Amino acid sequence: MTSLRARFALAFAVVGAVVAVLVGVLSYRAAADRITDEIDRTLASVSSAVAAGQDQVLESADPGEPGRGRVPGPGRGREGPQLVGQAVAADGTVTHLGGRAVTLPVPDVARALAAAPAPGRTATTEIAVGRDTYRVLTTALGGGRGALQVAVDVDETRRVLGGTANQITLVSVVVLLGAAGTGWLLARRITRRLVRLAEVAEEVSASGRIDREVPVDGRDEVGRLSSSFNTMLGRLAAAREAQDRLVQDAAHELRTPLTSLRTNASVLRRIDELSPDARARLVADVQSETRELSHLVDELVELALSGGGNEPEEPVDLASVAREAAERVRRRTGRELRVDTERSTGSVVRGRRQGLERAVGNLLENAAKFAPDGPIDVQVAEGRVTVADRGPGIAETDAGRIFDRFYRADTARGLPGSGLGLSIVRDMVEAHGGSVFARPRDGGGAEVGFTVDLLPNSDPDHVEASPESITVDGVRPVHHRGAR
């Protein structure tokens, strides 16, 4: 499997190679075209001079300086001048005019120009004479005077261009290697943090340890990824800790009813020896412990799912939630529940409706359990739900702990329950970004509830809301707009 670092290096090398080849080819073509243009201008200048009778330019012209009848390259090579001049008669006969002692072949195009009646027409060709290559400019003289041919040896120019091509190739190879090396270094610097992150992820996957942290360097995408990875590990650690704590607490709480059931089961072996009253008490005790165990299991499952599961978030009116929860608890317990929503206009939050109903229902059932007499009041106002009872109240030492899992106040030791109901309320409210509270009620009893953030510019007309007050199982039930 190719590493990301190698892919970066290969990508840089390919880009560098493509750029170097393009620049080299364009540079070579530009240099070749410029030299060819200079040669053609020189041939035209020399042709004009020879046509004017200045044949000595074929021997003395220094072609090393572009312009004024000169071409690139040395004026004279090892075999004499580079320039060649000859006249071509109308019948194709060739007369050497000067320069290098070479007779140039007369192609068909040159014969046609020599026979042309009008002067001035030209043709440029390249021909090979032995081991040399000449660039030939043929100019028609017209009027039966034939044509003039001036040529220059371009082998030296080709050698210069070949050297230039070799240099460009060498530079391209150097650029390619440099790009590959630069790409490797940059890739190493870029992927170093990714490699470190991958190592931590592999270690967590292999060992199951989530107490690791990846250093966060920079604010780029890799830095954000490292930060998100640390956040994920933190949440996994918190979830595992909560799970372990729940399992430990559940094991502790399940031990008591299971021990009682085990004891009663051993007594059932001697049921024939028991009196009818003892049998009735034993059966009642088994039924009570079974109900308590079933209720505890239900609340453990509810606590584990208190995050809301897959229930989508939506605008929810707390007044409607309180009314439905109160109606459900009234049917279950037969208690008088009074719901006051006069100040609940605009108490619309974004959350999971079923979860919020469960939280309010748990508050009401908790109040019904601790206050067996008197009505239970529910008030909804500006994102706050308060459940007030007329029970024994809450001690100052217990007010801050009643939402802990399995916590039972001294006054509740003899009452049924698992100590999970208010813990479920806290988990659900915190999942909605809210907070819970508990305090003694003026005149006796307790006030327990929660507060969640309201939706900005919430409009109760678009949700199930009602500004009116209702009484459940009290003076008068009222049918409100949008209420279920």
N, C-alpha and C positions, 0 to 999 in steps of 0.2 A: 504494500500500500504506500503510495507516494505521500510524503509528508507535506503539510501546508508550506513549510519553509522551502522545500525543494520546488514546489509549484510556483512560489513567489520568484525564486531565483530563475527558473525556466522562463517565466513570463517576462521578467526584466530582460533576460538574454534575448528572447525573441523580439521584443520591442526594440532593443538596442540594435540587433542585427538588421531588422527591417529599416530602421532609420538610417543606419550607416550605409546600407546598400543603396537606398534611395538617394541619399546625399552624394554617395560616390558616383553612381551612374549619372546623375544630373550634372555633377561637376565635370566628369569626364566628357559628357556630351557637349557641355558648354565650352570646355577648353578645345575639343576637337573642332567644333563649329567655328570658333574664333580663329584658330590657326588656319583652317581651310579658307575662311573669308580673306584672311591676310594674304594667303598664297594667291588666291584668285585676283585680288587687287594688284598684287605685284606683277602677275602675268599680264594683266591688262595694261599696266604702266609700261612694262618692258615692250609689249607688243606695239604700243603707240610710239615708243622711241625707235624701235627697229623699223617700223613703217616709215618713219621720218628720216631714215638713213643712218641712224646712230647705232650701227652694229656693235660698236665697242662696249655697249652696256652688257652684252652677253658675256664679255670677258672680265670687265672691271666692276660690275655692280656688286655691292656688298649686301647680300640678302639677309643679313643678320638683324637689320632694323626694319620693322614693319613700316609700310608707306614709302612713298617716293621711289617705287620700283624695286623694293626690297622685300625679301621673304624671311621668315624665321629660320634660323639655323646658320651655320658658318658659311662664309662666302665661297670658300673653296675647300673641297674634301681632299681625300688622299689621291683621288684620280683627277683632280683639276676642278674646273668650275662645275657648279650644279645646274646652271642654265644651259639650254639648248635652243637654237633658233634655226629654222629652215623654211624655205619657200616651196610651195606646192603649185606647180603649173596646172593649167586647166586640164591637161591630159594626164595628170597624176605624176609628172616627173618631179623629183625632189632635188632641191639645191640647198646645200648646207651653208648657213649664214654665219655661224660662229658659236662659241661656247664649247661645251664638251663635244668631243668627236664621236657623236652617236647619230645614226640615221634612224629617225623615228618612223615607225610604220604609218601608212596612210590609210586609215579606215574609210569606210563608205561615206560617213558623215563629212569627213574632211574633203573627199573628192567632190561631194555635192556642193560644199561651200566654195571650193576652187572654181567650179563651173558656174557659180551663181553670178548673174549679171549685176546685181546691186551690192554695193559694199556695206560693211558694218555688221553683218550677221556673224554670230560667234557660236562656238560649241566647246564645252569643256569635257574632257574624257581623261581616263587613267588607263595607261597601257604599260605592259611589261616588256622590257628590253633586256634580255639576259636575266641577270639576278637583280636588276634594278627596276623600280617602278617610277614612272613619270606621270605628272599631272600636266596635261597638254591643253593649251588654249588655242583654238583654230579660229582665225578671223578672215572673213571673205574680203578680198580687195576689190572685186567687181570689175566690170569692163573687160573681161578676158584676161585679167592680170593674175588670176589664180587666188591663192590664199597664203596667209602667213601663220606658221605654227611656232609657238614659244612654249617650252616645257621646262619643268624643274624636277629634279630628283627629290622624291618625298620619302625615301627610305629613312633618312635621318629624322624627319618629322615623325614618322611612325615609331621609330625607336624611342623618341622623346615621349610620345603618347603612351607607348607600352610601359615605359618606366613610371609614368604618371599613374597608369592603371595598377601597376604593382604596388605603388605607394598607397593608393586608395584602398586596395585590398588589404594591405598590412594594417592600415589605420582602422579598417572595418573590423578586422579580427581583434585588434586591441580594444576597440569600442565594445565588441561583443563580450570579450572576457571581462572588461571593466563593468559592463552592465550586469553580467552574471554575478560578479563579486559584490557589486553594490546591492543588487537584489538580494543576495544571500545575507549580507549584513543587515539590511533593512528588515528583511523577513525575520531574521533572528531577533531583532529588537522588537518587532511588532508581535511576533508569536510567542515571545518569552512568557508574557503574562497569560496567554491562552494555554500554553503548555503547563504552566503552574496550576491554572484552573482545572485543566483536564486531569492532572495528577491528583489533585484533591478530590475531584469527582470520582475518579477510579478508586481511590482509597476509601471514600465513603461507601461506594458500591460494594467493595470487597469486604470491608470490615464491619460495616453497619454503624460506624462511629459518625456522629453528626456534630460532635463538639469541635469542629474545625472552623477555621476562618481564613479566607483568602485576602491577602493584602490588597487594598484598593489604591492603585496608582493612576493618577490622572482623572480627567472628566470626559474622556472619549467613550466610544462604544464599549471598548474592553473594560474600562473602569466602571461603566454602568452595569455591565454584565457581572463583574466581580461583586459589586454592591448588591445587585439583585440575588446573586448566588448566596451571599452571606445572609441576606434577609430570609431567603428560602430555608437555609440551614437553621437559622434562629427559630423560624416558625415550626419546622419539623421537630426541633429539640423541645420547644414549648408543647407541641402536640403530644410528643412521646411522654414528656413529664406529666402532662395532664392525664394521659391514658394510664400511665403507671399509678398515678395517685388515685384515679377512679377505681382501678382494679384492686388496689390495696384497701381503699375505703370500702368498696363493695364486699370484698372478702371478709373484712372486719364486721360489717353490719349483717352479712348473711350468716355469719357464724352463730349469732344468738338465736334466731328462729330455728336454724337447723339443729342446734343443740337441744332446744326445747322439743322439736319434733322427734329427735332421736330418743330423748328420754321418754316421751309419751309412747313411742313405738315399743320400747322395752316394757313399759307398763302394760301395753295392750296384750303382751304375751300371757299376762295373768288376769285378763279381763273377766274370766269366770269367777275369780276370787273377789272381785270388787262388788260393792253394794250398788244398787241402781242409782243412787245419788252420785256416787264416785264415778260411775260409768258416764253419767250425763255430763258431769264436770269435765271428765277426760275428753269426751267427744267435742264439747264446746271449746275446750282449750286447743284441741287439734285444729278445729275449724278456724278459730281465731288466728292461730299461728300460720295456718295455710293462707288465709286471706292477707295477713300482714306480709308474708313472703311473696305472694303474688303481686301485691301492691308495690313492694320494694323492687321487684324485678321490672315492673312496668315503669317505675320512675327512673330506674337505671337506664333503661332503653330510651326513655324520653330525654334524660340528661345527655346521653351520648349523641342524640339527634337534635339537641337544642340549638345547634348552629343554623338550622333551617333547611338542611338538605338541599334539594333541587328546587325548592319553592322560589319563584321569581320575585324580585322586588317590584313594588308598585306604590302609587300614592294610596295611603290608608288613613281613614278618619278614625281617630282614637275614640270618639264618642260612639260611633257605630260598633267598634270593637268591644267597648265596655258594656254596651247594651246586650250584645249577643252572648258575651261571656257570663253576664249576670243571669240571663234567662237560662242558660245551660246549668249553672250552679243552682239556681232556684229549683229547677226540675229535679236535680239530683239530691238536694238536701232539704227542700221544702222551707228554706229560710226566707225571711223578708229582706230583700235587697233593694236599696234606694239608689238610683243612678241620677246624679246631678250633672247635666251637660249645659247649664245656662251660660257658662263662660267658656264653652268649648269651641266657639266659632273660630274657624281657621286652624283647629288642632289637627292638621293634616301632616303626616310624616311619610317618608319613603321607607318602606320596609316590607316584611313578609307578614301578611295578614294572619295566617294560622299561628305563626310563632307568637305574635303579639297577643292574640286571643288566649293562647296557652299561658302566657305570662300573667295576664289579668285574671284568668281562671284560677291559677295557682294562688294568687294573692287572696282571692275570694274564698277558696276552700280553706286556706290557712286561717283566715279570719273566722270562718264558720267553726273550725275545730277548736280554736282557743276562746271564742266567745259564744258559748252555747245559747245564750239568751240575748234578746234585743236585736234590733235591726242592724244591718251592715250598710254603711254608706260608701258610695263610690263617687268620686268627684273627678271630672276631666276638665282641665283648663290649660291652654297654651302649652301643649306637649307634655303635661304632667298628669299622671294618673295616681290618685290617692285613695287607698282603701282604709276606712276607719271602722273600728269595732269598739265594743264596750266590755272587753274582756279584762283579764288581770293586768294588762299593760306590759311594757318592756322595761327591764332594768337597764340602767346606764351601761353596765358591764356587758350586757348581751346585745345592745343595739348595733354594735359594730361587727358582730359575729354571726348574726342569725342567717346571713346569706351564705355562710360557709357550708360546704358539703358535710352532711351527717351531723351537723352541730345541733344539739338539743339543749335548750335552757333547762335550768333546774326545775322550773315550773311546768315543763313539758315532758318530764321523764315518764310520767304515768299515762300520757296520752298516746293514742296510736299515731303512727307516722314513721317515716324513715329519715327525716331531716334533709330531704332532697328537693322539696317543692320550691323553697325560696332560692336554692342554689340554681335551679332551672330558670327561675325568673332572672337572676343576675346574669347568667350566661346569655340568655336571649336578649336582654336589654343591652348588654355590652356588645353583642354582635350587631346591634343597631346603632352603636356609637353613643349610647345613653349611659345613665347611672341610676343606681337604686338608693333608697333611703329608708330609714326606720326611726321612729321617735315616739315618745309617750304622747298620748292625746290629752288635751286639756279636759279635766273633768273625769279622767279615767279611761282606760283602754289604750289602744295603740293606733298609730297611723303608719302604714307601710305602703310604699309605692315606687314609682320610677319616673324618670324624665328622659325624653328623647327629643332630638332636634327637629324643629318644624321645617317643612318645605318653604322656601322663600316665596312670598306672594301667593300663598296657598288660598284656593278658592273653595269653600265648602260646597258650593253649588255643583261642583264637578265631581264630587265623591259622595259617599254615603254619610252625610252629616246632618245634624240637627241641632239648633241652638236651644231647643226646649228641654225642660226637665221632665223625666218620667219616673214612675215608681213601679218596680217589679214586685208583684205580689203585695202591693201596698194599696194606696188609696185608689189610684186610677191608672190603668195602662193607656198610653197614648200612641196612636199610629202616626209615625213621622214620615216625612217625604224621604224616600230612598232607604228607609230602614227595612231590614229583613225580618 
